[in-house]
């Protein structure tokens, strides 16, 4: 996936990641869970391993695309992800890296 594909059509360029980000981090996710980490853990527990691996690869590709912080925040918004990483003292890239670290940690278990 190219940087431009991500910017033009993020949901198409990142289908599994977009599904995860929109489906698990919907506008009411904070009412259901105590923190974003719990949401990620739920996704890992509830999803087939192949889906988690694909979502992780797409998030890794998103981070590797060298988007600006503003572009990355826009991509998250456009796919329907209702997370404000600054609420956790993180940038969008920092939050996605933390999500990816949880995916990678689960893969090691």
C-alpha atoms as one frame of an Amber mdcrd trajectory, in Angstrom:
protein
   0.000   0.000   0.000   1.304   3.399  -0.893   1.199   6.533   1.174  -1.188
   8.100  -1.354  -3.530   5.073  -1.307  -3.750   5.356   2.459  -4.557   9.060
   2.271  -7.059   8.686  -0.575  -8.953   5.587   0.582  -7.822   4.500   4.050
 -10.594   1.938   4.555  -9.739   0.247   1.245  -5.989   0.408   1.800  -6.264
  -0.946   5.359  -9.332  -3.222   5.399  -8.572  -5.305   8.512  -7.091  -2.403
  10.476 -10.024  -0.171   9.511 -12.512  -2.846  10.591 -10.724  -3.222  13.923
 -10.361   0.517  14.546 -13.963   1.362  13.621 -15.573  -1.724  15.079 -13.820
  -1.816  18.408 -13.162   1.895  18.879 -16.668   3.079  17.976 -18.017   6.293
  19.461 -19.246   4.575  22.654 -16.281   2.335  23.366 -15.386   4.312  26.501
 -18.738   3.360  28.005 -17.996  -0.340  27.578 -14.346  -0.577  28.619 -12.041
   1.016  31.161  -9.203   1.679  28.707  -8.014   1.245  25.157  -5.759  -1.635
  26.196  -8.789  -3.672  27.229 -10.380  -3.031  23.840  -7.276  -4.261  22.030
  -7.149  -7.339  24.254 -10.817  -8.050  23.453 -10.102  -7.858  19.725  -7.176
 -10.241  20.084  -9.233 -12.701  22.152 -12.329 -12.569  19.940 -10.750 -12.581
  16.481  -9.224 -15.368  14.433  -5.441 -15.258  14.579  -5.208 -14.525  10.834
  -7.360 -11.411  11.263  -5.173 -10.147  14.105  -2.014 -10.817  12.076  -3.452
  -8.984   9.058  -4.607  -6.014  11.154  -1.154  -5.809  12.755   0.554  -5.899
   9.353  -1.683  -3.102   8.089  -1.027  -0.964  11.168   2.692  -1.579  10.713
   2.339  -0.478   7.074   0.413   2.596   8.174   3.198   3.549  10.558   5.828
   2.861   7.886   4.034   5.165   5.416   5.645   8.196   7.096   2.445  10.194
   7.397   2.511  13.422   9.340   0.774  13.471  12.698  -2.090  15.415  11.170
  -2.441  12.960   8.280  -2.379   9.993  10.636  -5.064  11.553  12.845  -7.166
  12.183   9.735  -6.813   8.556   8.630  -7.960   7.362  12.059 -10.936   9.693
  11.883 -11.829   8.686   8.321 -11.934   4.981   9.164 -14.246   5.724  12.097
 -11.819   5.308  14.989 -13.065   7.297  17.987  -9.855   7.510  19.990  -8.083
  10.692  20.991  -4.517   9.504  21.624  -3.643  12.818  23.286  -5.995  11.848
  26.120  -3.395   9.184  26.951  -0.408  11.451  26.450   0.318   9.906  23.044
   0.466  11.023  19.453  -1.524   9.084  16.871   1.686   7.313  15.828   2.589
   6.594  19.446  -0.836   5.140  20.160  -0.780   2.950  17.043   2.704   1.748
  18.006   1.376   0.852  21.474  -1.547  -1.024  19.896   0.906  -2.855  17.660
   3.049  -3.745  20.680  -0.004  -5.373  22.311  -0.651  -7.356  19.118   2.985
  -8.433  19.019   2.913  -9.327  22.724  -0.133 -11.522  22.199   1.577 -13.295
  19.290   4.472 -14.236  21.567   2.193 -16.004  24.050
